[in-house]
Amino acid sequence: MPISTLTADATHFALFDLPARFALDQVALDGAYRTVQAQVHPDRFAGGDDAQKRVAMQWATRANEAYQVLRDPLKRAIYLLQLRGIDVQAEQNTAIAPDFLMQQIEWREAIDDGAAARNVAALDAVLSELRDAARIRFDKLAGWLDGGADQPAAETARELLFIQRVAEAAGRQIERLEDA
């Protein structure tokens, strides 16, 4: 779809002429991104007037931002939910299931223990467990989003954000120990 036919409020999916769903063909996204960039890249408008250059830069920036959102499964899920009027409220809504809260505490304690013991293998084990937990939730998330079950999808997205933060903390500890 030519960029000239899109409005400024077009969704990321419309920008790349892709269906608005969680399951996404990465090859199709990559190809669509390259096509859009070829249409709007500022170098194509180097000889144009200032307004053309500015518009090209805005569309190129928009395409980059849209691509970054759609290529990341968690960002894509949150974006889909936003399009449906559901705010994940990750920062404000910290209400999570008690069993997940306990699991999160256990992961954080395991990270603290591994860091204190300078045990990279223990931290790697926590990271592996976090990846498994994320994979299970992404499978659920895909079914909920593509099936229209937005509330469970939002709760799962919040859990994935927590898992992501814990995994980043574990990664930082591993880097710290390996750099020491």
C-alpha atoms as one frame of an Amber mdcrd trajectory, in Angstrom:
protein
   0.000   0.000   0.000   1.517   3.338  -0.972   2.314   5.622   1.919   0.520
   8.466   0.154  -2.813   6.702   0.763  -2.315   6.463   4.535  -3.443   8.975
   7.094  -1.267  10.106   9.969  -3.363   8.062  12.401  -2.989   4.773  10.496
  -2.039   1.841  12.701   1.367   0.206  12.581  -0.292  -2.762  10.915  -1.873
  -0.564   8.224   1.461   1.135   7.612   2.922  -2.243   6.625  -0.317  -3.566
   5.082  -0.449  -6.449   7.586  -3.420  -7.921   9.461  -3.883  -6.530  12.977
  -3.266  -9.714  14.932  -0.655 -11.094  17.275   0.483 -13.936  15.009   2.717
 -12.158  12.544   4.814 -13.368   9.640   8.257 -11.944  10.436   9.423 -12.309
   6.826   6.367 -10.365   5.610   6.995  -7.674   8.242  10.648  -7.352   7.253
   9.744  -7.106   3.568   7.005  -4.562   4.205   9.382  -2.492   6.332  11.963
  -2.430   3.539   9.262  -1.441   1.032   8.020   1.412   3.211  11.552   2.613
   3.906  12.286   2.615   0.178   9.257   4.881  -0.335   9.970   7.339   2.452
  13.709   7.298   3.035  14.905  10.904   3.364  17.645  10.340   0.759  14.923
   9.995  -1.886  13.880  13.557  -1.110  17.327  15.134  -0.871  16.513  17.382
  -3.830  13.070  18.278  -2.555  11.980  21.325  -0.660  12.127  21.581   3.134
   8.514  20.458   3.555   9.098  17.282   1.515  12.251  16.517   3.475  10.446
  17.040   6.779   7.516  14.800   5.776   9.905  12.101   4.556  11.802  12.226
   7.846   8.547  11.985   9.809   7.363   8.948   7.816  10.773   7.266   8.060
  10.772   7.800  11.821   7.219   6.514  12.061   8.132   3.418  10.027  11.132
   2.728  12.275   9.035   3.075  15.434   6.248   0.885  14.028   8.734  -1.775
  12.969  10.341  -1.837  16.434   6.929  -2.347  18.036   5.695  -5.028  15.657
   8.884  -7.070  15.622   8.915  -7.427  19.428   6.168  -9.857  20.530   5.531
  -8.194  23.889   5.443  -4.676  22.449   3.181  -5.951  19.668   0.809  -7.501
  22.220   0.635  -4.306  24.272   0.081  -2.277  21.101  -2.744  -4.584  19.989
  -4.364  -4.224  23.389  -4.049  -0.428  23.171  -5.733  -0.506  19.758  -8.597
  -2.388  21.435  -8.864   0.205  24.193  -7.122  -1.890  26.845  -4.356  -0.163
  28.784  -2.012  -2.741  30.265  -1.143  -0.200  32.979   2.066  -1.992  33.811
   3.311   0.836  35.999   0.053   1.572  37.825  -1.567  -1.869  37.921   0.708
  -4.116  39.909  -2.096  -6.448  40.975  -0.975  -9.921  40.011  -1.990 -13.422
  40.950  -0.555 -14.464  44.342   1.150 -17.536  42.878   2.893 -15.396  40.257
   3.919 -12.902  42.939   5.476 -15.726  44.963   7.271 -16.992  41.860   8.618
 -13.538  41.165   9.915 -13.261  44.744  11.587 -16.669  44.400  13.280 -15.612
  41.151  14.540 -12.396  42.699  15.853 -14.251  45.755  17.590 -16.794  43.502
  19.226 -13.911  41.621  20.354 -12.288  44.867  21.680 -15.623  46.169  23.501
 -16.373  42.918  25.052 -12.919  42.834  26.119 -13.112  46.481  27.700 -16.530
  45.872  29.250 -15.255  42.629  27.642 -18.246  40.938  27.096 -17.505  37.245
  25.732 -21.019  36.653  22.965 -20.426  39.198  22.094 -17.131  37.526  22.065
 -18.834  34.126  19.657 -21.406  35.557  17.332 -18.619  36.705  17.512 -17.046
  33.247  16.638 -20.384  31.683  13.646 -20.742  34.004  12.549 -17.202  33.139
  12.776 -17.951  29.403  10.632 -21.058  29.895   8.061 -19.084  31.898   7.984
 -16.397  29.206   7.588 -18.960  26.415   4.580 -20.535  28.165   2.978 -17.120
  28.644   3.627 -16.063  25.053   1.808 -19.190  23.858  -1.174 -18.266  26.043
  -0.961 -14.635  25.004  -1.116 -15.518  21.316  -4.287 -17.553  21.781  -5.963
 -14.922  23.919  -5.126 -12.001  21.643  -6.081 -13.715  18.422  -9.198 -15.086
  20.136 -10.273 -11.677  21.461  -9.813 -12.477  25.179  -8.327  -9.095  25.987
  -8.438  -9.101  29.788  -6.463 -12.341  30.249  -4.131 -11.108  27.507  -3.516
  -7.857  29.430  -2.806  -9.777  32.649  -0.385 -12.053  30.819   1.320  -9.058
  29.201   1.829  -7.566  32.672   3.345 -10.851  33.859   5.646 -10.872  30.838
   6.783  -7.346  31.665   7.638  -8.505  35.195   9.499 -11.532  33.801  11.377
  -9.254  31.413  12.497  -7.003  34.282  13.616  -9.955  36.399  15.522 -11.420
  33.436  17.236  -8.074  32.866  18.261  -8.018  36.536  19.698 -11.514  36.218
  21.541 -10.504  33.054  23.044  -7.471  34.773  24.278  -9.650  37.637  25.866
 -12.102  35.202  27.592  -9.246  33.352  28.807  -7.792  36.636  30.282 -11.138
  37.714  31.866 -11.823  34.337  33.420  -8.347  34.229  34.863  -8.663  37.727
